[in-house]
Amino acid sequence: MILPKVSTLKVEFKGVLEISMEGIVMLRKAILAAIICSLSISQSAFAEDKRSLWDMSKLASLSSGQTRAIFGYSPATSISDNYSFSQDGLISRGNQNWSFKSVLMPCSAFKEIDRNYTACIEKVSSRKIGTTTWTNGVLSNSQLGESNAILKGGIVPGKIIYDGTVRPDGIRTDGDRATIWTLKDANHQGGSNYLVRANYVGGAAPNGNRLSLEIFPISMGSNEKVLNEDSITIGEFPSDVEYQVKLRLGVFIKTLTGWFFGRLTSPVIDRNGPEGYLEVAGLPARVPVGITQPLIASEVKNYLDPTWCTELGYEWDKNCGPTQAIIGVPYTAGQAPPGLLEQLEKAPGGVTTISTLSYWKIETSYFYTTAQNPSESQKCVSELYGVNARVFQGAVLSNASLFQTSSPTWNEINQSFTFKLASPHLDEINKPNIGFYTLYLPLELAKCRWGSAVTNAKAEVQIVNSAGISTVTTIAATIENGMLRFNISGFGYSSPTIVIRMKSEVSQVRSEPVVVKGKSTITCIKGKLTKKVTGLAPKCPAGYKKK
């Protein structure tokens, strides 16, 4: 879900970062209200975001009483994303009542590295597909200047400096602003410069710590050394280049628990390095941007099934009713449940692809979203590490316009993971949108669920479309950096459900031995003729009947 600058800062950080476990239900209702209900978003809120391929601000204006939905589109430049801030504006180490976002700096900006508490960008690299050597990028001569924005709600943008003495009751990393890197071997249509954003979000409550990591190919409207956000245009990634970012996180990597979600193709994730290093590599994902026709806001309720809202734990009258629909403005639902796209396909014109944009992004989940999952999803975590242990549980990456941003659902009976996605069926030139899905599981957790033979096993993948029709295929899992990886691709949209289970030979490791039947003999007759037939499954020959 993408909100304008002020709303993003107030909802995402003030509301989320200070939430207690008891406040989860209230948060879920607030999120849906932000997706479907009144937000008072003006189109100018997105004016600073410029994409070379598609510009959201050029959509036709809506008449009074109209609304539209946009899926899979993330405005890429915003004060709230590119600059560090603390909610109360206080940088003093003794303050405990704050929320913050630290935009990590390059490690080269530090005179001294603290192995435990320095969090920074170690390197940004690229390489052509088919090559093995990474080429390190360098910091550009042009960088973002100071923020001159005045934000509401006590939010103050600016540097967040940590002096290394406040521990362990308050964890706040150093931070400044997003940085621009030059990757000489990764030319795109706008040049070879890339905006790199590694944002560590947190607060006094440890349940709210989170990391997001993004790369954007950019062109700059001037050659000035000091840039503002309005002079940057976000372009598209070249199709033959993969990218790698290495972060030094120290002790902060221990706060990144639960699940990682991202938009990368052929990803590689390594979080096992010394001193809390996190390395992420992969190709950008091409994501369909879905859009509805202008809809009459008062009629939106006709396309949203009240049962759907109830199943998600929301109240129809308060959060899904027509009187609180968004009036006269577009909105995005980048983190909405995939079912929202499916619901709005029932509207006139359905959901169509207006553009396909490339993204390179990965982000972690908040701890409380993992802790609130059903007990069967957390059973192995509890057995291996303890109840509500803060451990890495896996990663999901896809090019779907929407995908569930909670952990895949574990079915104890079927021994399977289920994950939901959604995108328009056809792309902007009326060809089928083709999906991909990558699932990472730590080996310890995979063995707990499927047995020790999982490392030599194959997985059965079932893809169930919105009509209930399923296709089944078999894939080989690969072991990588202490994790089991499943790559699934080539399936169609619009709202498939992916089910992954190990093939039967793996489940036999944890079940009773299979009993093999011996040979048997039957007697067959044909008139006065008699014949005996022996075999594993004997049958009478043609013209004979079993006696």
Steps between C-alpha positions, in 0.01 A plus 500: 500500500652833396382815671608861447789637697327622814261205525782253446697646784206512738350160420797281418735619768304655781221244492704193418824545681348565839243221475485234767403141437156584640456769236526271197125483438469878504791529258346254253180703493695820452690351206185398316349839572806654336463269200129529435366784706546877529857627456459850357790453259562771244665416170769756577616272780664285235629785284862451605501140374599487133534175305644509150271219380173595666394808693213453742435874517397497132196282564173665404345694786205343673162663530338572834381179659738278302790282611750260346748242628860447395687181592871419489622859477732647762581871478875497516613838630375665815640699789370228729707238318820680403582676828551380854269634764406464865138543596558741785802664342715413797835338434601493865591151613290505816164535325293182482170621352590518135460334167761544231615415151873484432601516134832319517816678386791349305754342734762730348327792675609370842836593644478200728300176468345348810472126429185475711308822444601648165236439232592613150521416129820303439474484120270515198595284200378386159586243236373394161294183478729208420808653663643409840683816609323779688602860425478727803322831464634834623322790663388758245624859509134606516304425818174605664518824695354575841127457539314830524163337569293582804301191593204476734447279802830571672700342217837665445716392204875511544798301612466244774829464681566226751800535727532133588411527869126430522438126530307280522176682583498715189643402162540780249742480209688783334319644201504783249343485152479277193819495292570502127745245359657471156513147354708539186417154362124534558387765254128567472313743276566789737870432562683295761388660827288321760326618815560251784275500803561280805250603766506366854178580684455462873378632830522452872294181467707222335191361323522777242850459353512452125734540200423586139762502224442649153690600188366743235653584160484879477568788268571846637367824363824684567870444555492677833683333786208569734166367377143519618249222451309683227804485270506118503308277258466128571576289194484132410772245569694345211388142437849346496645622832471362852576699814645431842496700823700411810398654832696500824237481776681378810259416783210655309474194277365313803195727500411403141288199582213315340463516121662699220286608202629640174494567130806326357549240229754219557574636848787405729473591868786449746456616858754265656808713453719617790432825684135498395550529126197471272555444126217514249545440127272444206336629185224761521142373488259628235173574679165556323327820612128430519233769482122519510281728294361803682235361734208662675614501859157433643481179295833354611320297766334302220838354400636432849362185657412567868606141576848582369536789746366287785748223427783749526373622836366835382162657567295556186292789628799693634778419254344370178187710475433732203487818708872475575621416148771717351341787312643658185860380528714202404651281763742212512484176692850364481466312827131414482386138521512336153127440529436872454610485136282193446202676658533805276522285187123478541474875437422629147814457288667288768869558578727552199875550461588860420879451510770255612772652718826354627588488870796386710380485858497285812355574844452321828180443693420647838541251784140526617369391157688173549403455863129535422502211250312178584682264733560237228705754303722562802519143631846421363634842599385440856643147506840607369548845651227562759158669497494825297873471434640783289656301217510516122223273371522534123459725197242539224568685172261551210404729212130497592321835521384393845613216722429421861744680727460247775683171522384212276228300670617162633254209478602239756265234358617530138857596598486790255558875471232717336558851363262737319580737212308727264564684171292588194469206261628689193780754459473839329524342151247226582750220550478282813688629803743226602571456868795382706533413867807417709482351849798482738489286814780456756610136490430443869138609461459304176628181665268554795203514265593240238764276655877471462477363144375838380846594368480231230133542423279642231198717565151469362362839402128552456377825346128562551344780295204716603260258329623215719683325214842371601818393325766287664870483420817373666809711569835432661590702807851643523712562810655844525661686791343265754156530343272292280388689189200432275471685167158490332433682174294495184155509659220738403299749703255644616460370858683169542572320823833315516524182708842339561542155655774240487442194282384178664845341524598771746193458719580128522804586707266610778231228451464122530688281248312430178367140479573339160239246390611146404383292203160328503323238287147507363295238312331597174234301311369499142227242451663168595851649483687599819817713522703625796670843481776610741638857543510818712157598369376197301220542248309244296581491128246612242192276496570357846319580824639488850372196689 
